[in-house]
Amino acid sequence: ANQVTDPVPLGFPGRVGLVKLAIPGVGYAVAWMQYIWRLGATLVAAIIFFTSAAMVFLRKDKPATAPAPVQRSTRSSNITRLVPVRATTAMSAEAQRIWAEHERWLQQAPAKARAA
């Protein structure tokens, strides 16, 4: 494929290959067997993949059970009341602004909304 011929002709000092036996058509059979093995491996991989996908999408989840009822105490002394705490100087300016808005909301909101 060169425009110019090679300066030194290439030669091999010994035998490159030796044909001892040639059976016509065996190469086709070997190529077909390689194709079958590749096809078989691809089919096995596809079956594994689609079976795994089907197991994920078609599995039946257990029905959700209702949560256990909450035991309420008849004594009112067990109720904890949350009280807003003043922001300290260690808080960032943004956190202090948010907390001030929250405290303002608590003062303006009706008692019913605060209890919820």
PDB file as gemmi writes it, atoms N, CA and C in Angstrom:
CRYST1    1.000    1.000    1.000  90.00  90.00  90.00 P 1                      
ATOM      1  N   ALA A   1       0.814  -1.183   0.000  1.00  0.00           N  
ATOM      2  CA  ALA A   1       0.000   0.000   0.000  1.00  0.00           C  
ATOM      3  C   ALA A   1       0.865   1.257   0.000  1.00  0.00           C  
ATOM      4  N   ASN A   2       2.182   1.104   0.040  1.00  0.00           N  
ATOM      5  CA  ASN A   2       3.062   2.267   0.013  1.00  0.00           C  
ATOM      6  C   ASN A   2       3.265   2.737  -1.423  1.00  0.00           C  
ATOM      7  N   GLN A   3       3.546   4.026  -1.568  1.00  0.00           N  
ATOM      8  CA  GLN A   3       3.837   4.579  -2.889  1.00  0.00           C  
ATOM      9  C   GLN A   3       5.231   4.155  -3.361  1.00  0.00           C  
ATOM     10  N   VAL A   4       6.134   3.957  -2.376  1.00  0.00           N  
ATOM     11  CA  VAL A   4       7.515   3.603  -2.697  1.00  0.00           C  
ATOM     12  C   VAL A   4       7.758   2.169  -2.240  1.00  0.00           C  
ATOM     13  N   THR A   5       8.527   1.424  -3.006  1.00  0.00           N  
ATOM     14  CA  THR A   5       8.815   0.042  -2.623  1.00  0.00           C  
ATOM     15  C   THR A   5       9.758   0.005  -1.436  1.00  0.00           C  
ATOM     16  N   ASP A   6       9.703  -1.093  -0.689  1.00  0.00           N  
ATOM     17  CA  ASP A   6      10.569  -1.247   0.469  1.00  0.00           C  
ATOM     18  C   ASP A   6      12.016  -1.373   0.013  1.00  0.00           C  
ATOM     19  N   PRO A   7      12.957  -0.771   0.786  1.00  0.00           N  
ATOM     20  CA  PRO A   7      14.355  -0.834   0.364  1.00  0.00           C  
ATOM     21  C   PRO A   7      14.929  -2.249   0.489  1.00  0.00           C  
ATOM     22  N   VAL A   8      14.493  -3.002   1.485  1.00  0.00           N  
ATOM     23  CA  VAL A   8      15.009  -4.353   1.685  1.00  0.00           C  
ATOM     24  C   VAL A   8      13.824  -5.315   1.636  1.00  0.00           C  
ATOM     25  N   PRO A   9      13.858  -6.333   0.823  1.00  0.00           N  
ATOM     26  CA  PRO A   9      12.750  -7.281   0.801  1.00  0.00           C  
ATOM     27  C   PRO A   9      12.700  -8.090   2.106  1.00  0.00           C  
ATOM     28  N   LEU A  10      11.499  -8.330   2.608  1.00  0.00           N  
ATOM     29  CA  LEU A  10      11.337  -9.084   3.852  1.00  0.00           C  
ATOM     30  C   LEU A  10      11.349 -10.563   3.543  1.00  0.00           C  
ATOM     31  N   GLY A  11      12.036 -11.293   4.403  1.00  0.00           N  
ATOM     32  CA  GLY A  11      12.080 -12.735   4.259  1.00  0.00           C  
ATOM     33  C   GLY A  11      12.110 -13.374   5.640  1.00  0.00           C  
ATOM     34  N   PHE A  12      11.605 -14.544   5.743  1.00  0.00           N  
ATOM     35  CA  PHE A  12      11.602 -15.263   7.016  1.00  0.00           C  
ATOM     36  C   PHE A  12      12.629 -16.380   6.945  1.00  0.00           C  
ATOM     37  N   PRO A  13      13.465 -16.497   7.991  1.00  0.00           N  
ATOM     38  CA  PRO A  13      14.564 -17.462   7.925  1.00  0.00           C  
ATOM     39  C   PRO A  13      14.110 -18.913   8.014  1.00  0.00           C  
ATOM     40  N   GLY A  14      13.018 -19.183   8.671  1.00  0.00           N  
ATOM     41  CA  GLY A  14      12.590 -20.591   8.822  1.00  0.00           C  
ATOM     42  C   GLY A  14      11.165 -20.757   8.334  1.00  0.00           C  
ATOM     43  N   ARG A  15      10.581 -21.849   8.739  1.00  0.00           N  
ATOM     44  CA  ARG A  15       9.202 -22.108   8.366  1.00  0.00           C  
ATOM     45  C   ARG A  15       8.272 -21.244   9.213  1.00  0.00           C  
ATOM     46  N   VAL A  16       7.307 -20.653   8.587  1.00  0.00           N  
ATOM     47  CA  VAL A  16       6.348 -19.822   9.309  1.00  0.00           C  
ATOM     48  C   VAL A  16       5.230 -20.706   9.840  1.00  0.00           C  
ATOM     49  N   GLY A  17       4.744 -21.590   9.094  1.00  0.00           N  
ATOM     50  CA  GLY A  17       3.688 -22.495   9.515  1.00  0.00           C  
ATOM     51  C   GLY A  17       3.740 -23.748   8.680  1.00  0.00           C  
ATOM     52  N   LEU A  18       3.207 -24.798   9.233  1.00  0.00           N  
ATOM     53  CA  LEU A  18       3.244 -26.064   8.533  1.00  0.00           C  
ATOM     54  C   LEU A  18       1.851 -26.671   8.567  1.00  0.00           C  
ATOM     55  N   VAL A  19       1.277 -26.933   7.438  1.00  0.00           N  
ATOM     56  CA  VAL A  19      -0.047 -27.544   7.360  1.00  0.00           C  
ATOM     57  C   VAL A  19       0.148 -29.046   7.374  1.00  0.00           C  
ATOM     58  N   LYS A  20      -0.430 -29.680   8.400  1.00  0.00           N  
ATOM     59  CA  LYS A  20      -0.314 -31.136   8.492  1.00  0.00           C  
ATOM     60  C   LYS A  20      -1.596 -31.814   8.049  1.00  0.00           C  
ATOM     61  N   LEU A  21      -2.724 -31.117   8.269  1.00  0.00           N  
ATOM     62  CA  LEU A  21      -3.987 -31.739   7.931  1.00  0.00           C  
ATOM     63  C   LEU A  21      -4.970 -30.642   7.549  1.00  0.00           C  
ATOM     64  N   ALA A  22      -5.717 -30.827   6.524  1.00  0.00           N  
ATOM     65  CA  ALA A  22      -6.734 -29.876   6.098  1.00  0.00           C  
ATOM     66  C   ALA A  22      -8.011 -30.643   5.811  1.00  0.00           C  
ATOM     67  N   ILE A  23      -9.063 -30.288   6.539  1.00  0.00           N  
ATOM     68  CA  ILE A  23     -10.353 -30.926   6.325  1.00  0.00           C  
ATOM     69  C   ILE A  23     -11.310 -29.825   5.876  1.00  0.00           C  
ATOM     70  N   PRO A  24     -11.771 -29.856   4.670  1.00  0.00           N  
ATOM     71  CA  PRO A  24     -12.651 -28.813   4.160  1.00  0.00           C  
ATOM     72  C   PRO A  24     -13.983 -28.789   4.935  1.00  0.00           C  
ATOM     73  N   GLY A  25     -14.426 -27.574   5.286  1.00  0.00           N  
ATOM     74  CA  GLY A  25     -15.721 -27.408   5.961  1.00  0.00           C  
ATOM     75  C   GLY A  25     -15.647 -27.404   7.474  1.00  0.00           C  
ATOM     76  N   VAL A  26     -14.524 -27.815   8.078  1.00  0.00           N  
ATOM     77  CA  VAL A  26     -14.429 -27.854   9.544  1.00  0.00           C  
ATOM     78  C   VAL A  26     -14.420 -26.437  10.111  1.00  0.00           C  
ATOM     79  N   GLY A  27     -13.856 -25.501   9.379  1.00  0.00           N  
ATOM     80  CA  GLY A  27     -13.829 -24.118   9.849  1.00  0.00           C  
ATOM     81  C   GLY A  27     -15.234 -23.546  10.010  1.00  0.00           C  
ATOM     82  N   TYR A  28     -16.140 -23.936   9.106  1.00  0.00           N  
ATOM     83  CA  TYR A  28     -17.529 -23.485   9.225  1.00  0.00           C  
ATOM     84  C   TYR A  28     -18.180 -24.046  10.492  1.00  0.00           C  
ATOM     85  N   ALA A  29     -17.908 -25.297  10.783  1.00  0.00           N  
ATOM     86  CA  ALA A  29     -18.478 -25.929  11.981  1.00  0.00           C  
ATOM     87  C   ALA A  29     -17.935 -25.275  13.255  1.00  0.00           C  
ATOM     88  N   VAL A  30     -16.648 -24.959  13.283  1.00  0.00           N  
ATOM     89  CA  VAL A  30     -16.055 -24.308  14.455  1.00  0.00           C  
ATOM     90  C   VAL A  30     -16.643 -22.907  14.640  1.00  0.00           C  
ATOM     91  N   ALA A  31     -16.781 -22.155  13.554  1.00  0.00           N  
ATOM     92  CA  ALA A  31     -17.364 -20.810  13.637  1.00  0.00           C  
ATOM     93  C   ALA A  31     -18.813 -20.891  14.113  1.00  0.00           C  
ATOM     94  N   TRP A  32     -19.575 -21.900  13.626  1.00  0.00           N  
ATOM     95  CA  TRP A  32     -20.962 -22.063  14.050  1.00  0.00           C  
ATOM     96  C   TRP A  32     -21.042 -22.395  15.529  1.00  0.00           C  
ATOM     97  N   MET A  33     -20.150 -23.230  16.048  1.00  0.00           N  
ATOM     98  CA  MET A  33     -20.136 -23.576  17.470  1.00  0.00           C  
ATOM     99  C   MET A  33     -19.805 -22.353  18.321  1.00  0.00           C  
ATOM    100  N   GLN A  34     -18.882 -21.510  17.852  1.00  0.00           N  
ATOM    101  CA  GLN A  34     -18.572 -20.293  18.597  1.00  0.00           C  
ATOM    102  C   GLN A  34     -19.792 -19.379  18.634  1.00  0.00           C  
ATOM    103  N   TYR A  35     -20.526 -19.309  17.534  1.00  0.00           N  
ATOM    104  CA  TYR A  35     -21.731 -18.493  17.479  1.00  0.00           C  
ATOM    105  C   TYR A  35     -22.777 -19.035  18.460  1.00  0.00           C  
ATOM    106  N   ILE A  36     -22.943 -20.336  18.496  1.00  0.00           N  
ATOM    107  CA  ILE A  36     -23.930 -20.954  19.393  1.00  0.00           C  
ATOM    108  C   ILE A  36     -23.567 -20.664  20.853  1.00  0.00           C  
ATOM    109  N   TRP A  37     -22.292 -20.750  21.205  1.00  0.00           N  
ATOM    110  CA  TRP A  37     -21.893 -20.483  22.594  1.00  0.00           C  
ATOM    111  C   TRP A  37     -22.164 -19.029  22.971  1.00  0.00           C  
ATOM    112  N   ARG A  38     -21.851 -18.112  22.066  1.00  0.00           N  
ATOM    113  CA  ARG A  38     -22.133 -16.699  22.345  1.00  0.00           C  
ATOM    114  C   ARG A  38     -23.627 -16.456  22.456  1.00  0.00           C  
ATOM    115  N   LEU A  39     -24.388 -17.050  21.579  1.00  0.00           N  
ATOM    116  CA  LEU A  39     -25.839 -16.901  21.615  1.00  0.00           C  
ATOM    117  C   LEU A  39     -26.406 -17.484  22.913  1.00  0.00           C  
ATOM    118  N   GLY A  40     -25.901 -18.648  23.300  1.00  0.00           N  
ATOM    119  CA  GLY A  40     -26.362 -19.268  24.550  1.00  0.00           C  
ATOM    120  C   GLY A  40     -26.032 -18.419  25.760  1.00  0.00           C  
ATOM    121  N   ALA A  41     -24.832 -17.867  25.807  1.00  0.00           N  
ATOM    122  CA  ALA A  41     -24.445 -17.019  26.946  1.00  0.00           C  
ATOM    123  C   ALA A  41     -25.297 -15.762  26.984  1.00  0.00           C  
ATOM    124  N   THR A  42     -25.609 -15.191  25.816  1.00  0.00           N  
ATOM    125  CA  THR A  42     -26.456 -14.006  25.770  1.00  0.00           C  
ATOM    126  C   THR A  42     -27.870 -14.330  26.241  1.00  0.00           C  
ATOM    127  N   LEU A  43     -28.400 -15.472  25.840  1.00  0.00           N  
ATOM    128  CA  LEU A  43     -29.738 -15.871  26.277  1.00  0.00           C  
ATOM    129  C   LEU A  43     -29.799 -16.109  27.778  1.00  0.00           C  
ATOM    130  N   VAL A  44     -28.785 -16.750  28.331  1.00  0.00           N  
ATOM    131  CA  VAL A  44     -28.753 -16.987  29.782  1.00  0.00           C  
ATOM    132  C   VAL A  44     -28.701 -15.661  30.529  1.00  0.00           C  
ATOM    133  N   ALA A  45     -27.874 -14.726  30.069  1.00  0.00           N  
ATOM    134  CA  ALA A  45     -27.798 -13.414  30.716  1.00  0.00           C  
ATOM    135  C   ALA A  45     -29.128 -12.676  30.617  1.00  0.00           C  
ATOM    136  N   ALA A  46     -29.801 -12.748  29.465  1.00  0.00           N  
ATOM    137  CA  ALA A  46     -31.095 -12.084  29.295  1.00  0.00           C  
ATOM    138  C   ALA A  46     -32.148 -12.702  30.209  1.00  0.00           C  
ATOM    139  N   ILE A  47     -32.151 -14.023  30.328  1.00  0.00           N  
ATOM    140  CA  ILE A  47     -33.117 -14.693  31.212  1.00  0.00           C  
ATOM    141  C   ILE A  47     -32.897 -14.277  32.657  1.00  0.00           C  
ATOM    142  N   ILE A  48     -31.659 -14.226  33.094  1.00  0.00           N  
ATOM    143  CA  ILE A  48     -31.366 -13.801  34.471  1.00  0.00           C  
ATOM    144  C   ILE A  48     -31.809 -12.359  34.689  1.00  0.00           C  
ATOM    145  N   PHE A  49     -31.514 -11.484  33.734  1.00  0.00           N  
ATOM    146  CA  PHE A  49     -31.877 -10.075  33.869  1.00  0.00           C  
ATOM    147  C   PHE A  49     -33.390  -9.899  33.956  1.00  0.00           C  
ATOM    148  N   PHE A  50     -34.130 -10.489  33.023  1.00  0.00           N  
ATOM    149  CA  PHE A  50     -35.575 -10.295  33.003  1.00  0.00           C  
ATOM    150  C   PHE A  50     -36.267 -10.990  34.173  1.00  0.00           C  
ATOM    151  N   THR A  51     -35.721 -12.093  34.643  1.00  0.00           N  
ATOM    152  CA  THR A  51     -36.286 -12.739  35.829  1.00  0.00           C  
ATOM    153  C   THR A  51     -36.101 -11.852  37.052  1.00  0.00           C  
ATOM    154  N   SER A  52     -34.936 -11.253  37.193  1.00  0.00           N  
ATOM    155  CA  SER A  52     -34.698 -10.348  38.321  1.00  0.00           C  
ATOM    156  C   SER A  52     -35.617  -9.134  38.244  1.00  0.00           C  
ATOM    157  N   ALA A  53     -35.786  -8.572  37.062  1.00  0.00           N  
ATOM    158  CA  ALA A  53     -36.675  -7.421  36.902  1.00  0.00           C  
ATOM    159  C   ALA A  53     -38.113  -7.795  37.223  1.00  0.00           C  
ATOM    160  N   ALA A  54     -38.542  -8.975  36.790  1.00  0.00           N  
ATOM    161  CA  ALA A  54     -39.910  -9.410  37.072  1.00  0.00           C  
ATOM    162  C   ALA A  54     -40.117  -9.620  38.564  1.00  0.00           C  
ATOM    163  N   MET A  55     -39.110 -10.121  39.249  1.00  0.00           N  
ATOM    164  CA  MET A  55     -39.232 -10.327  40.700  1.00  0.00           C  
ATOM    165  C   MET A  55     -39.401  -9.000  41.417  1.00  0.00           C  
ATOM    166  N   VAL A  56     -38.747  -7.964  40.938  1.00  0.00           N  
ATOM    167  CA  VAL A  56     -38.861  -6.648  41.577  1.00  0.00           C  
ATOM    168  C   VAL A  56     -40.242  -6.049  41.331  1.00  0.00           C  
ATOM    169  N   PHE A  57     -40.722  -6.117  40.078  1.00  0.00           N  
ATOM    170  CA  PHE A  57     -41.967  -5.445  39.731  1.00  0.00           C  
ATOM    171  C   PHE A  57     -43.213  -6.253  40.071  1.00  0.00           C  
ATOM    172  N   LEU A  58     -43.121  -7.554  40.111  1.00  0.00           N  
ATOM    173  CA  LEU A  58     -44.310  -8.378  40.322  1.00  0.00           C  
ATOM    174  C   LEU A  58     -44.431  -8.954  41.724  1.00  0.00           C  
ATOM    175  N   ARG A  59     -43.547  -8.584  42.623  1.00  0.00           N  
ATOM    176  CA  ARG A  59     -43.634  -9.142  43.968  1.00  0.00           C  
ATOM    177  C   ARG A  59     -44.864  -8.591  44.669  1.00  0.00           C  
ATOM    178  N   LYS A  60     -45.405  -9.398  45.563  1.00  0.00           N  
ATOM    179  CA  LYS A  60     -46.594  -8.987  46.309  1.00  0.00           C  
ATOM    180  C   LYS A  60     -46.150  -8.521  47.677  1.00  0.00           C  
ATOM    181  N   ASP A  61     -46.447  -7.258  47.967  1.00  0.00           N  
ATOM    182  CA  ASP A  61     -46.097  -6.706  49.263  1.00  0.00           C  
ATOM    183  C   ASP A  61     -47.106  -7.180  50.295  1.00  0.00           C  
ATOM    184  N   LYS A  62     -46.643  -7.329  51.505  1.00  0.00           N  
ATOM    185  CA  LYS A  62     -47.541  -7.687  52.589  1.00  0.00           C  
ATOM    186  C   LYS A  62     -48.454  -6.503  52.867  1.00  0.00           C  
ATOM    187  N   PRO A  63     -49.715  -6.769  53.175  1.00  0.00           N  
ATOM    188  CA  PRO A  63     -50.609  -5.641  53.457  1.00  0.00           C  
ATOM    189  C   PRO A  63     -50.156  -4.905  54.709  1.00  0.00           C  
ATOM    190  N   ALA A  64     -50.299  -3.610  54.665  1.00  0.00           N  
ATOM    191  CA  ALA A  64     -49.880  -2.786  55.795  1.00  0.00           C  
ATOM    192  C   ALA A  64     -50.846  -3.005  56.957  1.00  0.00           C  
ATOM    193  N   THR A  65     -50.290  -3.191  58.110  1.00  0.00           N  
ATOM    194  CA  THR A  65     -51.130  -3.370  59.288  1.00  0.00           C  
ATOM    195  C   THR A  65     -51.349  -2.020  59.946  1.00  0.00           C  
ATOM    196  N   ALA A  66     -52.478  -1.887  60.592  1.00  0.00           N  
ATOM    197  CA  ALA A  66     -52.772  -0.638  61.279  1.00  0.00           C  
ATOM    198  C   ALA A  66     -51.856  -0.497  62.484  1.00  0.00           C  
ATOM    199  N   PRO A  67     -51.405   0.719  62.760  1.00  0.00           N  
ATOM    200  CA  PRO A  67     -50.537   0.890  63.926  1.00  0.00           C  
ATOM    201  C   PRO A  67     -51.312   0.633  65.212  1.00  0.00           C  
ATOM    202  N   ALA A  68     -50.587   0.208  66.211  1.00  0.00           N  
ATOM    203  CA  ALA A  68     -51.218  -0.074  67.503  1.00  0.00           C  
ATOM    204  C   ALA A  68     -51.770   1.220  68.092  1.00  0.00           C  
ATOM    205  N   PRO A  69     -52.926   1.140  68.735  1.00  0.00           N  
ATOM    206  CA  PRO A  69     -53.488   2.359  69.323  1.00  0.00           C  
ATOM    207  C   PRO A  69     -52.579   2.900  70.413  1.00  0.00           C  
ATOM    208  N   VAL A  70     -52.553   4.210  70.514  1.00  0.00           N  
ATOM    209  CA  VAL A  70     -51.698   4.875  71.493  1.00  0.00           C  
ATOM    210  C   VAL A  70     -52.375   4.812  72.850  1.00  0.00           C  
ATOM    211  N   GLN A  71     -51.624   4.400  73.846  1.00  0.00           N  
ATOM    212  CA  GLN A  71     -52.147   4.352  75.216  1.00  0.00           C  
ATOM    213  C   GLN A  71     -52.093   5.758  75.788  1.00  0.00           C  
ATOM    214  N   ARG A  72     -53.238   6.313  76.095  1.00  0.00           N  
ATOM    215  CA  ARG A  72     -53.274   7.668  76.655  1.00  0.00           C  
ATOM    216  C   ARG A  72     -53.478   7.579  78.152  1.00  0.00           C  
ATOM    217  N   SER A  73     -52.720   8.357  78.808  1.00  0.00           N  
ATOM    218  CA  SER A  73     -52.819   8.382  80.261  1.00  0.00           C  
ATOM    219  C   SER A  73     -53.958   9.306  80.673  1.00  0.00           C  
ATOM    220  N   THR A  74     -54.617   8.963  81.747  1.00  0.00           N  
ATOM    221  CA  THR A  74     -55.717   9.797  82.233  1.00  0.00           C  
ATOM    222  C   THR A  74     -55.199  10.959  83.054  1.00  0.00           C  
ATOM    223  N   ARG A  75     -53.966  10.876  83.496  1.00  0.00           N  
ATOM    224  CA  ARG A  75     -53.411  11.977  84.300  1.00  0.00           C  
ATOM    225  C   ARG A  75     -52.889  13.054  83.371  1.00  0.00           C  
ATOM    226  N   SER A  76     -53.167  14.294  83.675  1.00  0.00           N  
ATOM    227  CA  SER A  76     -52.713  15.404  82.846  1.00  0.00           C  
ATOM    228  C   SER A  76     -51.303  15.850  83.215  1.00  0.00           C  
ATOM    229  N   SER A  77     -50.721  15.299  84.259  1.00  0.00           N  
ATOM    230  CA  SER A  77     -49.381  15.710  84.667  1.00  0.00           C  
ATOM    231  C   SER A  77     -48.307  15.180  83.723  1.00  0.00           C  
ATOM    232  N   ASN A  78     -48.638  14.199  82.879  1.00  0.00           N  
ATOM    233  CA  ASN A  78     -47.668  13.629  81.943  1.00  0.00           C  
ATOM    234  C   ASN A  78     -47.492  14.482  80.695  1.00  0.00           C  
ATOM    235  N   ILE A  79     -48.348  15.474  80.494  1.00  0.00           N  
ATOM    236  CA  ILE A  79     -48.260  16.309  79.297  1.00  0.00           C  
ATOM    237  C   ILE A  79     -47.107  17.287  79.446  1.00  0.00           C  
ATOM    238  N   THR A  80     -46.255  17.297  78.441  1.00  0.00           N  
ATOM    239  CA  THR A  80     -45.113  18.213  78.445  1.00  0.00           C  
ATOM    240  C   THR A  80     -45.481  19.435  77.633  1.00  0.00           C  
ATOM    241  N   ARG A  81     -45.198  20.585  78.180  1.00  0.00           N  
ATOM    242  CA  ARG A  81     -45.511  21.823  77.473  1.00  0.00           C  
ATOM    243  C   ARG A  81     -44.226  22.399  76.899  1.00  0.00           C  
ATOM    244  N   LEU A  82     -44.278  22.722  75.615  1.00  0.00           N  
ATOM    245  CA  LEU A  82     -43.117  23.308  74.952  1.00  0.00           C  
ATOM    246  C   LEU A  82     -43.187  24.816  75.062  1.00  0.00           C  
ATOM    247  N   VAL A  83     -42.092  25.396  75.480  1.00  0.00           N  
ATOM    248  CA  VAL A  83     -42.019  26.839  75.660  1.00  0.00           C  
ATOM    249  C   VAL A  83     -40.906  27.362  74.770  1.00  0.00           C  
ATOM    250  N   PRO A  84     -41.146  28.441  74.004  1.00  0.00           N  
ATOM    251  CA  PRO A  84     -40.079  28.979  73.157  1.00  0.00           C  
ATOM    252  C   PRO A  84     -38.929  29.504  73.999  1.00  0.00           C  
ATOM    253  N   VAL A  85     -37.737  29.326  73.491  1.00  0.00           N  
ATOM    254  CA  VAL A  85     -36.519  29.757  74.178  1.00  0.00           C  
ATOM    255  C   VAL A  85     -35.929  30.921  73.392  1.00  0.00           C  
ATOM    256  N   ARG A  86     -35.397  31.895  74.100  1.00  0.00           N  
ATOM    257  CA  ARG A  86     -34.782  33.050  73.444  1.00  0.00           C  
ATOM    258  C   ARG A  86     -33.528  32.628  72.700  1.00  0.00           C  
ATOM    259  N   ALA A  87     -33.279  33.270  71.557  1.00  0.00           N  
ATOM    260  CA  ALA A  87     -32.091  32.976  70.778  1.00  0.00           C  
ATOM    261  C   ALA A  87     -30.864  33.562  71.465  1.00  0.00           C  
ATOM    262  N   THR A  88     -29.786  32.832  71.422  1.00  0.00           N  
ATOM    263  CA  THR A  88     -28.540  33.308  72.022  1.00  0.00           C  
ATOM    264  C   THR A  88     -27.719  34.047  70.985  1.00  0.00           C  
ATOM    265  N   THR A  89     -26.690  34.727  71.417  1.00  0.00           N  
ATOM    266  CA  THR A  89     -25.836  35.492  70.508  1.00  0.00           C  
ATOM    267  C   THR A  89     -24.949  34.589  69.663  1.00  0.00           C  
ATOM    268  N   ALA A  90     -24.836  33.321  70.053  1.00  0.00           N  
ATOM    269  CA  ALA A  90     -23.996  32.403  69.298  1.00  0.00           C  
ATOM    270  C   ALA A  90     -24.664  31.991  67.979  1.00  0.00           C  
ATOM    271  N   MET A  91     -25.973  32.224  67.840  1.00  0.00           N  
ATOM    272  CA  MET A  91     -26.685  31.854  66.620  1.00  0.00           C  
ATOM    273  C   MET A  91     -26.354  32.834  65.496  1.00  0.00           C  
ATOM    274  N   SER A  92     -26.463  32.380  64.290  1.00  0.00           N  
ATOM    275  CA  SER A  92     -26.202  33.260  63.150  1.00  0.00           C  
ATOM    276  C   SER A  92     -27.344  34.261  62.999  1.00  0.00           C  
ATOM    277  N   ALA A  93     -27.118  35.296  62.238  1.00  0.00           N  
ATOM    278  CA  ALA A  93     -28.118  36.343  62.037  1.00  0.00           C  
ATOM    279  C   ALA A  93     -29.365  35.776  61.360  1.00  0.00           C  
ATOM    280  N   GLU A  94     -29.173  34.856  60.406  1.00  0.00           N  
ATOM    281  CA  GLU A  94     -30.306  34.251  59.711  1.00  0.00           C  
ATOM    282  C   GLU A  94     -31.132  33.414  60.675  1.00  0.00           C  
ATOM    283  N   ALA A  95     -30.482  32.638  61.527  1.00  0.00           N  
ATOM    284  CA  ALA A  95     -31.203  31.825  62.503  1.00  0.00           C  
ATOM    285  C   ALA A  95     -31.949  32.714  63.493  1.00  0.00           C  
ATOM    286  N   GLN A  96     -31.367  33.830  63.892  1.00  0.00           N  
ATOM    287  CA  GLN A  96     -32.034  34.747  64.809  1.00  0.00           C  
ATOM    288  C   GLN A  96     -33.267  35.373  64.153  1.00  0.00           C  
ATOM    289  N   ARG A  97     -33.177  35.730  62.870  1.00  0.00           N  
ATOM    290  CA  ARG A  97     -34.317  36.305  62.159  1.00  0.00           C  
ATOM    291  C   ARG A  97     -35.458  35.302  62.066  1.00  0.00           C  
ATOM    292  N   ILE A  98     -35.121  34.048  61.741  1.00  0.00           N  
ATOM    293  CA  ILE A  98     -36.148  33.009  61.631  1.00  0.00           C  
ATOM    294  C   ILE A  98     -36.811  32.771  62.979  1.00  0.00           C  
ATOM    295  N   TRP A  99     -36.015  32.732  64.029  1.00  0.00           N  
ATOM    296  CA  TRP A  99     -36.563  32.501  65.367  1.00  0.00           C  
ATOM    297  C   TRP A  99     -37.455  33.661  65.807  1.00  0.00           C  
ATOM    298  N   ALA A 100     -37.068  34.892  65.478  1.00  0.00           N  
ATOM    299  CA  ALA A 100     -37.884  36.057  65.829  1.00  0.00           C  
ATOM    300  C   ALA A 100     -39.221  36.003  65.100  1.00  0.00           C  
ATOM    301  N   GLU A 101     -39.235  35.597  63.832  1.00  0.00           N  
ATOM    302  CA  GLU A 101     -40.492  35.457  63.104  1.00  0.00           C  
ATOM    303  C   GLU A 101     -41.361  34.377  63.718  1.00  0.00           C  
ATOM    304  N   HIS A 102     -40.745  33.310  64.166  1.00  0.00           N  
ATOM    305  CA  HIS A 102     -41.492  32.225  64.815  1.00  0.00           C  
ATOM    306  C   HIS A 102     -42.126  32.715  66.116  1.00  0.00           C  
ATOM    307  N   GLU A 103     -41.367  33.439  66.917  1.00  0.00           N  
ATOM    308  CA  GLU A 103     -41.915  33.965  68.176  1.00  0.00           C  
ATOM    309  C   GLU A 103     -43.051  34.945  67.909  1.00  0.00           C  
ATOM    310  N   ARG A 104     -42.928  35.762  66.877  1.00  0.00           N  
ATOM    311  CA  ARG A 104     -43.980  36.708  66.520  1.00  0.00           C  
ATOM    312  C   ARG A 104     -45.241  35.953  66.110  1.00  0.00           C  
ATOM    313  N   TRP A 105     -45.064  34.871  65.357  1.00  0.00           N  
ATOM    314  CA  TRP A 105     -46.210  34.056  64.951  1.00  0.00           C  
ATOM    315  C   TRP A 105     -46.889  33.430  66.173  1.00  0.00           C  
ATOM    316  N   LEU A 106     -46.065  32.945  67.113  1.00  0.00           N  
ATOM    317  CA  LEU A 106     -46.638  32.337  68.313  1.00  0.00           C  
ATOM    318  C   LEU A 106     -47.478  33.331  69.102  1.00  0.00           C  
ATOM    319  N   GLN A 107     -47.074  34.570  69.142  1.00  0.00           N  
ATOM    320  CA  GLN A 107     -47.812  35.581  69.891  1.00  0.00           C  
ATOM    321  C   GLN A 107     -49.102  35.963  69.168  1.00  0.00           C  
ATOM    322  N   GLN A 108     -49.104  35.942  67.842  1.00  0.00           N  
ATOM    323  CA  GLN A 108     -50.273  36.360  67.086  1.00  0.00           C  
ATOM    324  C   GLN A 108     -51.257  35.225  66.836  1.00  0.00           C  
ATOM    325  N   ALA A 109     -50.790  33.993  66.796  1.00  0.00           N  
ATOM    326  CA  ALA A 109     -51.640  32.853  66.470  1.00  0.00           C  
ATOM    327  C   ALA A 109     -52.614  32.578  67.605  1.00  0.00           C  
ATOM    328  N   PRO A 110     -53.829  32.132  67.280  1.00  0.00           N  
ATOM    329  CA  PRO A 110     -54.757  31.776  68.342  1.00  0.00           C  
ATOM    330  C   PRO A 110     -54.263  30.562  69.102  1.00  0.00           C  
ATOM    331  N   ALA A 111     -54.765  30.390  70.299  1.00  0.00           N  
ATOM    332  CA  ALA A 111     -54.315  29.295  71.168  1.00  0.00           C  
ATOM    333  C   ALA A 111     -54.593  27.939  70.552  1.00  0.00           C  
ATOM    334  N   LYS A 112     -55.651  27.822  69.776  1.00  0.00           N  
ATOM    335  CA  LYS A 112     -56.003  26.558  69.162  1.00  0.00           C  
ATOM    336  C   LYS A 112     -54.935  26.127  68.136  1.00  0.00           C  
ATOM    337  N   ALA A 113     -54.433  27.069  67.347  1.00  0.00           N  
ATOM    338  CA  ALA A 113     -53.403  26.770  66.360  1.00  0.00           C  
ATOM    339  C   ALA A 113     -52.096  26.405  67.023  1.00  0.00           C  
ATOM    340  N   ARG A 114     -51.782  27.007  68.134  1.00  0.00           N  
ATOM    341  CA  ARG A 114     -50.542  26.691  68.841  1.00  0.00           C  
ATOM    342  C   ARG A 114     -50.589  25.305  69.460  1.00  0.00           C  
ATOM    343  N   ALA A 115     -51.768  24.854  69.873  1.00  0.00           N  
ATOM    344  CA  ALA A 115     -51.898  23.548  70.506  1.00  0.00           C  
ATOM    345  C   ALA A 115     -51.717  22.434  69.485  1.00  0.00           C  
ATOM    346  N   ALA A 116     -52.017  22.689  68.226  1.00  0.00           N  
ATOM    347  CA  ALA A 116     -51.890  21.676  67.189  1.00  0.00           C  
ATOM    348  C   ALA A 116     -50.464  21.502  66.857  1.00  0.00           C  
TER     349      ALA A 116                                                      
END                                                                             
